[in-house]
Amino acid sequence: MPAVLGNLIVLAALAAVVGLAVRSLWKSRRAGGHCNGDCASCGGCHGGCHTK
């Protein structure tokens, strides 16, 4: 029984970390903190993000 409890604790911690990562990505995307490949409207890299 203690092994099952340990596994549940590890799974809960892992689920929390994954949930926080997804939440961070979601908030970043909603705030415009991602690269969409359109350098003309990109405010973060000043048009030089995808040079050939």
PDBQT receptor file of N, H, CA, C and O in Angstrom, charges set to zero:
ATOM      1  N   MET A   1       0.812  -1.208   0.000  1.00  0.00    +0.000 N 
ATOM      2  CA  MET A   1       0.000   0.000   0.000  1.00  0.00    +0.000 C 
ATOM      3  C   MET A   1       0.855   1.271   0.000  1.00  0.00    +0.000 C 
ATOM      4  O   MET A   1       0.491   2.230  -0.680  1.00  0.00    +0.000 OA
ATOM      5  N   PRO A   2       1.979   1.322   0.736  1.00  0.00    +0.000 N 
ATOM      6  CA  PRO A   2       2.797   2.540   0.701  1.00  0.00    +0.000 C 
ATOM      7  C   PRO A   2       3.366   2.838  -0.692  1.00  0.00    +0.000 C 
ATOM      8  O   PRO A   2       3.563   4.001  -1.044  1.00  0.00    +0.000 OA
ATOM      9  N   ALA A   3       3.632   1.786  -1.490  1.00  0.00    +0.000 N 
ATOM     10  H   ALA A   3       3.472   0.841  -1.204  1.00  0.00    +0.000 HD
ATOM     11  CA  ALA A   3       4.138   2.019  -2.843  1.00  0.00    +0.000 C 
ATOM     12  C   ALA A   3       3.087   2.712  -3.705  1.00  0.00    +0.000 C 
ATOM     13  O   ALA A   3       3.420   3.580  -4.513  1.00  0.00    +0.000 OA
ATOM     14  N   VAL A   4       1.840   2.340  -3.539  1.00  0.00    +0.000 N 
ATOM     15  H   VAL A   4       1.570   1.635  -2.883  1.00  0.00    +0.000 HD
ATOM     16  CA  VAL A   4       0.759   2.966  -4.297  1.00  0.00    +0.000 C 
ATOM     17  C   VAL A   4       0.616   4.423  -3.881  1.00  0.00    +0.000 C 
ATOM     18  O   VAL A   4       0.402   5.294  -4.724  1.00  0.00    +0.000 OA
ATOM     19  N   LEU A   5       0.733   4.686  -2.596  1.00  0.00    +0.000 N 
ATOM     20  H   LEU A   5       0.907   3.978  -1.911  1.00  0.00    +0.000 HD
ATOM     21  CA  LEU A   5       0.638   6.058  -2.099  1.00  0.00    +0.000 C 
ATOM     22  C   LEU A   5       1.785   6.901  -2.645  1.00  0.00    +0.000 C 
ATOM     23  O   LEU A   5       1.585   8.055  -3.025  1.00  0.00    +0.000 OA
ATOM     24  N   GLY A   6       2.975   6.331  -2.683  1.00  0.00    +0.000 N 
ATOM     25  H   GLY A   6       3.137   5.394  -2.374  1.00  0.00    +0.000 HD
ATOM     26  CA  GLY A   6       4.123   7.047  -3.243  1.00  0.00    +0.000 C 
ATOM     27  C   GLY A   6       3.926   7.359  -4.709  1.00  0.00    +0.000 C 
ATOM     28  O   GLY A   6       4.241   8.459  -5.163  1.00  0.00    +0.000 OA
ATOM     29  N   ASN A   7       3.405   6.392  -5.456  1.00  0.00    +0.000 N 
ATOM     30  H   ASN A   7       3.150   5.498  -5.087  1.00  0.00    +0.000 HD
ATOM     31  CA  ASN A   7       3.127   6.618  -6.874  1.00  0.00    +0.000 C 
ATOM     32  C   ASN A   7       2.084   7.705  -7.070  1.00  0.00    +0.000 C 
ATOM     33  O   ASN A   7       2.206   8.528  -7.976  1.00  0.00    +0.000 OA
ATOM     34  N   LEU A   8       1.065   7.713  -6.233  1.00  0.00    +0.000 N 
ATOM     35  H   LEU A   8       0.965   7.044  -5.496  1.00  0.00    +0.000 HD
ATOM     36  CA  LEU A   8       0.032   8.745  -6.344  1.00  0.00    +0.000 C 
ATOM     37  C   LEU A   8       0.598  10.136  -6.061  1.00  0.00    +0.000 C 
ATOM     38  O   LEU A   8       0.223  11.108  -6.717  1.00  0.00    +0.000 OA
ATOM     39  N   ILE A   9       1.490  10.226  -5.096  1.00  0.00    +0.000 N 
ATOM     40  H   ILE A   9       1.794   9.436  -4.564  1.00  0.00    +0.000 HD
ATOM     41  CA  ILE A   9       2.106  11.517  -4.770  1.00  0.00    +0.000 C 
ATOM     42  C   ILE A   9       2.963  12.002  -5.934  1.00  0.00    +0.000 C 
ATOM     43  O   ILE A   9       2.914  13.175  -6.303  1.00  0.00    +0.000 OA
ATOM     44  N   VAL A  10       3.747  11.096  -6.508  1.00  0.00    +0.000 N 
ATOM     45  H   VAL A  10       3.787  10.142  -6.208  1.00  0.00    +0.000 HD
ATOM     46  CA  VAL A  10       4.591  11.465  -7.650  1.00  0.00    +0.000 C 
ATOM     47  C   VAL A  10       3.730  11.869  -8.839  1.00  0.00    +0.000 C 
ATOM     48  O   VAL A  10       4.032  12.861  -9.503  1.00  0.00    +0.000 OA
ATOM     49  N   LEU A  11       2.673  11.131  -9.120  1.00  0.00    +0.000 N 
ATOM     50  H   LEU A  11       2.427  10.325  -8.581  1.00  0.00    +0.000 HD
ATOM     51  CA  LEU A  11       1.785  11.472 -10.232  1.00  0.00    +0.000 C 
ATOM     52  C   LEU A  11       1.088  12.813 -10.005  1.00  0.00    +0.000 C 
ATOM     53  O   LEU A  11       0.922  13.593 -10.943  1.00  0.00    +0.000 OA
ATOM     54  N   ALA A  12       0.684  13.078  -8.776  1.00  0.00    +0.000 N 
ATOM     55  H   ALA A  12       0.820  12.444  -8.014  1.00  0.00    +0.000 HD
ATOM     56  CA  ALA A  12       0.043  14.357  -8.468  1.00  0.00    +0.000 C 
ATOM     57  C   ALA A  12       1.022  15.516  -8.658  1.00  0.00    +0.000 C 
ATOM     58  O   ALA A  12       0.654  16.563  -9.191  1.00  0.00    +0.000 OA
ATOM     59  N   ALA A  13       2.264  15.326  -8.224  1.00  0.00    +0.000 N 
ATOM     60  H   ALA A  13       2.563  14.476  -7.792  1.00  0.00    +0.000 HD
ATOM     61  CA  ALA A  13       3.277  16.373  -8.401  1.00  0.00    +0.000 C 
ATOM     62  C   ALA A  13       3.561  16.597  -9.881  1.00  0.00    +0.000 C 
ATOM     63  O   ALA A  13       3.681  17.739 -10.322  1.00  0.00    +0.000 OA
ATOM     64  N   LEU A  14       3.669  15.524 -10.645  1.00  0.00    +0.000 N 
ATOM     65  H   LEU A  14       3.571  14.596 -10.287  1.00  0.00    +0.000 HD
ATOM     66  CA  LEU A  14       3.907  15.635 -12.082  1.00  0.00    +0.000 C 
ATOM     67  C   LEU A  14       2.742  16.323 -12.780  1.00  0.00    +0.000 C 
ATOM     68  O   LEU A  14       2.952  17.164 -13.654  1.00  0.00    +0.000 OA
ATOM     69  N   ALA A  15       1.530  15.975 -12.406  1.00  0.00    +0.000 N 
ATOM     70  H   ALA A  15       1.360  15.292 -11.697  1.00  0.00    +0.000 HD
ATOM     71  CA  ALA A  15       0.349  16.610 -12.994  1.00  0.00    +0.000 C 
ATOM     72  C   ALA A  15       0.327  18.109 -12.669  1.00  0.00    +0.000 C 
ATOM     73  O   ALA A  15      -0.054  18.920 -13.513  1.00  0.00    +0.000 OA
ATOM     74  N   ALA A  16       0.731  18.471 -11.459  1.00  0.00    +0.000 N 
ATOM     75  H   ALA A  16       1.040  17.812 -10.774  1.00  0.00    +0.000 HD
ATOM     76  CA  ALA A  16       0.774  19.883 -11.079  1.00  0.00    +0.000 C 
ATOM     77  C   ALA A  16       1.804  20.640 -11.910  1.00  0.00    +0.000 C 
ATOM     78  O   ALA A  16       1.536  21.755 -12.357  1.00  0.00    +0.000 OA
ATOM     79  N   VAL A  17       2.967  20.055 -12.121  1.00  0.00    +0.000 N 
ATOM     80  H   VAL A  17       3.185  19.149 -11.758  1.00  0.00    +0.000 HD
ATOM     81  CA  VAL A  17       4.007  20.705 -12.914  1.00  0.00    +0.000 C 
ATOM     82  C   VAL A  17       3.552  20.869 -14.360  1.00  0.00    +0.000 C 
ATOM     83  O   VAL A  17       3.731  21.936 -14.948  1.00  0.00    +0.000 OA
ATOM     84  N   VAL A  18       2.973  19.835 -14.931  1.00  0.00    +0.000 N 
ATOM     85  H   VAL A  18       2.827  18.969 -14.453  1.00  0.00    +0.000 HD
ATOM     86  CA  VAL A  18       2.478  19.915 -16.304  1.00  0.00    +0.000 C 
ATOM     87  C   VAL A  18       1.359  20.952 -16.400  1.00  0.00    +0.000 C 
ATOM     88  O   VAL A  18       1.307  21.723 -17.358  1.00  0.00    +0.000 OA
ATOM     89  N   GLY A  19       0.475  20.973 -15.423  1.00  0.00    +0.000 N 
ATOM     90  H   GLY A  19       0.516  20.346 -14.644  1.00  0.00    +0.000 HD
ATOM     91  CA  GLY A  19      -0.601  21.953 -15.413  1.00  0.00    +0.000 C 
ATOM     92  C   GLY A  19      -0.086  23.380 -15.353  1.00  0.00    +0.000 C 
ATOM     93  O   GLY A  19      -0.605  24.259 -16.042  1.00  0.00    +0.000 OA
ATOM     94  N   LEU A  20       0.935  23.616 -14.530  1.00  0.00    +0.000 N 
ATOM     95  H   LEU A  20       1.356  22.902 -13.970  1.00  0.00    +0.000 HD
ATOM     96  CA  LEU A  20       1.512  24.954 -14.441  1.00  0.00    +0.000 C 
ATOM     97  C   LEU A  20       2.221  25.344 -15.739  1.00  0.00    +0.000 C 
ATOM     98  O   LEU A  20       2.168  26.504 -16.148  1.00  0.00    +0.000 OA
ATOM     99  N   ALA A  21       2.881  24.391 -16.384  1.00  0.00    +0.000 N 
ATOM    100  H   ALA A  21       2.925  23.449 -16.052  1.00  0.00    +0.000 HD
ATOM    101  CA  ALA A  21       3.539  24.683 -17.658  1.00  0.00    +0.000 C 
ATOM    102  C   ALA A  21       2.514  25.046 -18.730  1.00  0.00    +0.000 C 
ATOM    103  O   ALA A  21       2.706  26.001 -19.482  1.00  0.00    +0.000 OA
ATOM    104  N   VAL A  22       1.435  24.287 -18.796  1.00  0.00    +0.000 N 
ATOM    105  H   VAL A  22       1.279  23.511 -18.185  1.00  0.00    +0.000 HD
ATOM    106  CA  VAL A  22       0.377  24.572 -19.772  1.00  0.00    +0.000 C 
ATOM    107  C   VAL A  22      -0.251  25.926 -19.478  1.00  0.00    +0.000 C 
ATOM    108  O   VAL A  22      -0.534  26.693 -20.398  1.00  0.00    +0.000 OA
ATOM    109  N   ARG A  23      -0.466  26.217 -18.227  1.00  0.00    +0.000 N 
ATOM    110  H   ARG A  23      -0.236  25.593 -17.480  1.00  0.00    +0.000 HD
ATOM    111  CA  ARG A  23      -1.049  27.511 -17.838  1.00  0.00    +0.000 C 
ATOM    112  C   ARG A  23      -0.132  28.666 -18.254  1.00  0.00    +0.000 C 
ATOM    113  O   ARG A  23      -0.595  29.692 -18.753  1.00  0.00    +0.000 OA
ATOM    114  N   SER A  24       1.167  28.482 -18.041  1.00  0.00    +0.000 N 
ATOM    115  H   SER A  24       1.543  27.648 -17.636  1.00  0.00    +0.000 HD
ATOM    116  CA  SER A  24       2.126  29.510 -18.421  1.00  0.00    +0.000 C 
ATOM    117  C   SER A  24       2.129  29.728 -19.934  1.00  0.00    +0.000 C 
ATOM    118  O   SER A  24       2.143  30.868 -20.398  1.00  0.00    +0.000 OA
ATOM    119  N   LEU A  25       2.117  28.641 -20.698  1.00  0.00    +0.000 N 
ATOM    120  H   LEU A  25       2.107  27.715 -20.320  1.00  0.00    +0.000 HD
ATOM    121  CA  LEU A  25       2.076  28.761 -22.153  1.00  0.00    +0.000 C 
ATOM    122  C   LEU A  25       0.788  29.434 -22.616  1.00  0.00    +0.000 C 
ATOM    123  O   LEU A  25       0.806  30.267 -23.522  1.00  0.00    +0.000 OA
ATOM    124  N   TRP A  26      -0.304  29.075 -22.003  1.00  0.00    +0.000 N 
ATOM    125  H   TRP A  26      -0.318  28.397 -21.267  1.00  0.00    +0.000 HD
ATOM    126  CA  TRP A  26      -1.608  29.650 -22.364  1.00  0.00    +0.000 C 
ATOM    127  C   TRP A  26      -1.619  31.159 -22.104  1.00  0.00    +0.000 C 
ATOM    128  O   TRP A  26      -2.059  31.937 -22.950  1.00  0.00    +0.000 OA
ATOM    129  N   LYS A  27      -1.130  31.567 -20.923  1.00  0.00    +0.000 N 
ATOM    130  H   LYS A  27      -0.772  30.935 -20.236  1.00  0.00    +0.000 HD
ATOM    131  CA  LYS A  27      -1.115  32.984 -20.582  1.00  0.00    +0.000 C 
ATOM    132  C   LYS A  27      -0.175  33.753 -21.496  1.00  0.00    +0.000 C 
ATOM    133  O   LYS A  27      -0.474  34.880 -21.890  1.00  0.00    +0.000 OA
ATOM    134  N   SER A  28       0.956  33.155 -21.833  1.00  0.00    +0.000 N 
ATOM    135  H   SER A  28       1.200  32.239 -21.513  1.00  0.00    +0.000 HD
ATOM    136  CA  SER A  28       1.913  33.800 -22.723  1.00  0.00    +0.000 C 
ATOM    137  C   SER A  28       1.308  33.989 -24.112  1.00  0.00    +0.000 C 
ATOM    138  O   SER A  28       1.468  35.039 -24.734  1.00  0.00    +0.000 OA
ATOM    139  N   ARG A  29       0.628  32.978 -24.576  1.00  0.00    +0.000 N 
ATOM    140  H   ARG A  29       0.498  32.125 -24.070  1.00  0.00    +0.000 HD
ATOM    141  CA  ARG A  29       0.002  33.062 -25.898  1.00  0.00    +0.000 C 
ATOM    142  C   ARG A  29      -1.088  34.128 -25.920  1.00  0.00    +0.000 C 
ATOM    143  O   ARG A  29      -1.189  34.886 -26.885  1.00  0.00    +0.000 OA
ATOM    144  N   ARG A  30      -1.893  34.196 -24.883  1.00  0.00    +0.000 N 
ATOM    145  H   ARG A  30      -1.811  33.580 -24.099  1.00  0.00    +0.000 HD
ATOM    146  CA  ARG A  30      -2.977  35.188 -24.829  1.00  0.00    +0.000 C 
ATOM    147  C   ARG A  30      -2.427  36.604 -24.722  1.00  0.00    +0.000 C 
ATOM    148  O   ARG A  30      -3.057  37.553 -25.187  1.00  0.00    +0.000 OA
ATOM    149  N   ALA A  31      -1.251  36.749 -24.109  1.00  0.00    +0.000 N 
ATOM    150  H   ALA A  31      -0.739  35.978 -23.731  1.00  0.00    +0.000 HD
ATOM    151  CA  ALA A  31      -0.646  38.064 -23.942  1.00  0.00    +0.000 C 
ATOM    152  C   ALA A  31       0.165  38.479 -25.171  1.00  0.00    +0.000 C 
ATOM    153  O   ALA A  31       0.722  39.577 -25.198  1.00  0.00    +0.000 OA
ATOM    154  N   GLY A  32       0.239  37.618 -26.181  1.00  0.00    +0.000 N 
ATOM    155  H   GLY A  32      -0.213  36.726 -26.159  1.00  0.00    +0.000 HD
ATOM    156  CA  GLY A  32       0.978  37.947 -27.387  1.00  0.00    +0.000 C 
ATOM    157  C   GLY A  32       2.459  37.653 -27.251  1.00  0.00    +0.000 C 
ATOM    158  O   GLY A  32       3.255  38.227 -27.994  1.00  0.00    +0.000 OA
ATOM    159  N   GLY A  33       2.857  36.801 -26.356  1.00  0.00    +0.000 N 
ATOM    160  H   GLY A  33       2.210  36.334 -25.753  1.00  0.00    +0.000 HD
ATOM    161  CA  GLY A  33       4.260  36.503 -26.138  1.00  0.00    +0.000 C 
ATOM    162  C   GLY A  33       4.730  35.294 -26.905  1.00  0.00    +0.000 C 
ATOM    163  O   GLY A  33       5.484  34.483 -26.366  1.00  0.00    +0.000 OA
ATOM    164  N   HIS A  34       4.315  35.147 -28.134  1.00  0.00    +0.000 N 
ATOM    165  H   HIS A  34       3.703  35.805 -28.572  1.00  0.00    +0.000 HD
ATOM    166  CA  HIS A  34       4.742  34.015 -28.936  1.00  0.00    +0.000 C 
ATOM    167  C   HIS A  34       5.094  34.500 -30.336  1.00  0.00    +0.000 C 
ATOM    168  O   HIS A  34       4.675  35.580 -30.754  1.00  0.00    +0.000 OA
ATOM    169  N   CYS A  35       5.846  33.713 -31.034  1.00  0.00    +0.000 N 
ATOM    170  H   CYS A  35       6.186  32.836 -30.694  1.00  0.00    +0.000 HD
ATOM    171  CA  CYS A  35       6.217  34.052 -32.405  1.00  0.00    +0.000 C 
ATOM    172  C   CYS A  35       5.246  33.357 -33.346  1.00  0.00    +0.000 C 
ATOM    173  O   CYS A  35       5.097  32.136 -33.312  1.00  0.00    +0.000 OA
ATOM    174  N   ASN A  36       4.592  34.140 -34.180  1.00  0.00    +0.000 N 
ATOM    175  H   ASN A  36       4.712  35.133 -34.208  1.00  0.00    +0.000 HD
ATOM    176  CA  ASN A  36       3.650  33.560 -35.137  1.00  0.00    +0.000 C 
ATOM    177  C   ASN A  36       4.232  33.492 -36.539  1.00  0.00    +0.000 C 
ATOM    178  O   ASN A  36       3.540  33.085 -37.472  1.00  0.00    +0.000 OA
ATOM    179  N   GLY A  37       5.502  33.886 -36.708  1.00  0.00    +0.000 N 
ATOM    180  H   GLY A  37       6.064  34.216 -35.950  1.00  0.00    +0.000 HD
ATOM    181  CA  GLY A  37       6.143  33.829 -38.012  1.00  0.00    +0.000 C 
ATOM    182  C   GLY A  37       5.939  35.061 -38.859  1.00  0.00    +0.000 C 
ATOM    183  O   GLY A  37       6.513  35.153 -39.944  1.00  0.00    +0.000 OA
ATOM    184  N   ASP A  38       5.145  36.008 -38.409  1.00  0.00    +0.000 N 
ATOM    185  H   ASP A  38       4.679  35.933 -37.527  1.00  0.00    +0.000 HD
ATOM    186  CA  ASP A  38       4.882  37.243 -39.139  1.00  0.00    +0.000 C 
ATOM    187  C   ASP A  38       5.791  38.334 -38.594  1.00  0.00    +0.000 C 
ATOM    188  O   ASP A  38       5.423  39.051 -37.663  1.00  0.00    +0.000 OA
ATOM    189  N   CYS A  39       6.984  38.460 -39.176  1.00  0.00    +0.000 N 
ATOM    190  H   CYS A  39       7.284  37.878 -39.932  1.00  0.00    +0.000 HD
ATOM    191  CA  CYS A  39       7.986  39.386 -38.645  1.00  0.00    +0.000 C 
ATOM    192  C   CYS A  39       7.584  40.845 -38.794  1.00  0.00    +0.000 C 
ATOM    193  O   CYS A  39       8.095  41.698 -38.068  1.00  0.00    +0.000 OA
ATOM    194  N   ALA A  40       6.680  41.152 -39.717  1.00  0.00    +0.000 N 
ATOM    195  H   ALA A  40       6.264  40.459 -40.307  1.00  0.00    +0.000 HD
ATOM    196  CA  ALA A  40       6.263  42.535 -39.905  1.00  0.00    +0.000 C 
ATOM    197  C   ALA A  40       5.501  43.060 -38.693  1.00  0.00    +0.000 C 
ATOM    198  O   ALA A  40       5.558  44.250 -38.383  1.00  0.00    +0.000 OA
ATOM    199  N   SER A  41       4.785  42.161 -38.006  1.00  0.00    +0.000 N 
ATOM    200  H   SER A  41       4.739  41.194 -38.257  1.00  0.00    +0.000 HD
ATOM    201  CA  SER A  41       4.007  42.610 -36.858  1.00  0.00    +0.000 C 
ATOM    202  C   SER A  41       4.614  42.144 -35.535  1.00  0.00    +0.000 C 
ATOM    203  O   SER A  41       3.992  42.265 -34.480  1.00  0.00    +0.000 OA
ATOM    204  N   CYS A  42       5.839  41.607 -35.606  1.00  0.00    +0.000 N 
ATOM    205  H   CYS A  42       6.344  41.509 -36.463  1.00  0.00    +0.000 HD
ATOM    206  CA  CYS A  42       6.492  41.095 -34.401  1.00  0.00    +0.000 C 
ATOM    207  C   CYS A  42       7.133  42.251 -33.648  1.00  0.00    +0.000 C 
ATOM    208  O   CYS A  42       7.927  42.998 -34.220  1.00  0.00    +0.000 OA
ATOM    209  N   GLY A  43       6.802  42.407 -32.388  1.00  0.00    +0.000 N 
ATOM    210  H   GLY A  43       6.156  41.801 -31.923  1.00  0.00    +0.000 HD
ATOM    211  CA  GLY A  43       7.407  43.477 -31.598  1.00  0.00    +0.000 C 
ATOM    212  C   GLY A  43       8.626  43.037 -30.831  1.00  0.00    +0.000 C 
ATOM    213  O   GLY A  43       9.324  43.870 -30.253  1.00  0.00    +0.000 OA
ATOM    214  N   GLY A  44       8.901  41.739 -30.810  1.00  0.00    +0.000 N 
ATOM    215  H   GLY A  44       8.334  41.062 -31.279  1.00  0.00    +0.000 HD
ATOM    216  CA  GLY A  44       9.979  41.233 -29.969  1.00  0.00    +0.000 C 
ATOM    217  C   GLY A  44      11.327  41.129 -30.654  1.00  0.00    +0.000 C 
ATOM    218  O   GLY A  44      12.360  41.238 -29.993  1.00  0.00    +0.000 OA
ATOM    219  N   CYS A  45      11.345  40.921 -31.967  1.00  0.00    +0.000 N 
ATOM    220  H   CYS A  45      10.506  40.833 -32.504  1.00  0.00    +0.000 HD
ATOM    221  CA  CYS A  45      12.621  40.674 -32.641  1.00  0.00    +0.000 C 
ATOM    222  C   CYS A  45      12.932  41.738 -33.684  1.00  0.00    +0.000 C 
ATOM    223  O   CYS A  45      13.962  41.648 -34.353  1.00  0.00    +0.000 OA
ATOM    224  N   HIS A  46      12.098  42.716 -33.841  1.00  0.00    +0.000 N 
ATOM    225  H   HIS A  46      11.262  42.790 -33.298  1.00  0.00    +0.000 HD
ATOM    226  CA  HIS A  46      12.313  43.871 -34.728  1.00  0.00    +0.000 C 
ATOM    227  C   HIS A  46      12.514  43.463 -36.175  1.00  0.00    +0.000 C 
ATOM    228  O   HIS A  46      13.340  44.041 -36.881  1.00  0.00    +0.000 OA
ATOM    229  N   GLY A  47      11.753  42.458 -36.622  1.00  0.00    +0.000 N 
ATOM    230  H   GLY A  47      11.082  41.988 -36.049  1.00  0.00    +0.000 HD
ATOM    231  CA  GLY A  47      11.761  42.079 -38.018  1.00  0.00    +0.000 C 
ATOM    232  C   GLY A  47      12.894  41.175 -38.457  1.00  0.00    +0.000 C 
ATOM    233  O   GLY A  47      12.968  40.839 -39.639  1.00  0.00    +0.000 OA
ATOM    234  N   GLY A  48      13.764  40.771 -37.578  1.00  0.00    +0.000 N 
ATOM    235  H   GLY A  48      13.704  41.044 -36.617  1.00  0.00    +0.000 HD
ATOM    236  CA  GLY A  48      14.897  39.952 -37.990  1.00  0.00    +0.000 C 
ATOM    237  C   GLY A  48      14.840  38.538 -37.468  1.00  0.00    +0.000 C 
ATOM    238  O   GLY A  48      15.877  37.892 -37.323  1.00  0.00    +0.000 OA
ATOM    239  N   CYS A  49      13.652  38.042 -37.183  1.00  0.00    +0.000 N 
ATOM    240  H   CYS A  49      12.809  38.567 -37.301  1.00  0.00    +0.000 HD
ATOM    241  CA  CYS A  49      13.552  36.733 -36.545  1.00  0.00    +0.000 C 
ATOM    242  C   CYS A  49      13.735  35.585 -37.529  1.00  0.00    +0.000 C 
ATOM    243  O   CYS A  49      14.247  34.534 -37.143  1.00  0.00    +0.000 OA
ATOM    244  N   HIS A  50      13.337  35.746 -38.776  1.00  0.00    +0.000 N 
ATOM    245  H   HIS A  50      12.921  36.599 -39.091  1.00  0.00    +0.000 HD
ATOM    246  CA  HIS A  50      13.401  34.648 -39.739  1.00  0.00    +0.000 C 
ATOM    247  C   HIS A  50      14.177  35.098 -40.977  1.00  0.00    +0.000 C 
ATOM    248  O   HIS A  50      13.620  35.198 -42.070  1.00  0.00    +0.000 OA
ATOM    249  N   THR A  51      15.446  35.363 -40.794  1.00  0.00    +0.000 N 
ATOM    250  H   THR A  51      15.899  35.282 -39.906  1.00  0.00    +0.000 HD
ATOM    251  CA  THR A  51      16.254  35.784 -41.942  1.00  0.00    +0.000 C 
ATOM    252  C   THR A  51      16.620  34.579 -42.786  1.00  0.00    +0.000 C 
ATOM    253  O   THR A  51      16.767  33.473 -42.267  1.00  0.00    +0.000 OA
ATOM    254  N   LYS A  52      16.765  34.788 -44.069  1.00  0.00    +0.000 N 
ATOM    255  H   LYS A  52      16.646  35.687 -44.490  1.00  0.00    +0.000 HD
ATOM    256  CA  LYS A  52      17.078  33.690 -44.986  1.00  0.00    +0.000 C 
ATOM    257  C   LYS A  52      18.567  33.589 -45.201  1.00  0.00    +0.000 C 
ATOM    258  O   LYS A  52      19.027  32.723 -45.944  1.00  0.00    +0.000 OA
TER     259      LYS A  52
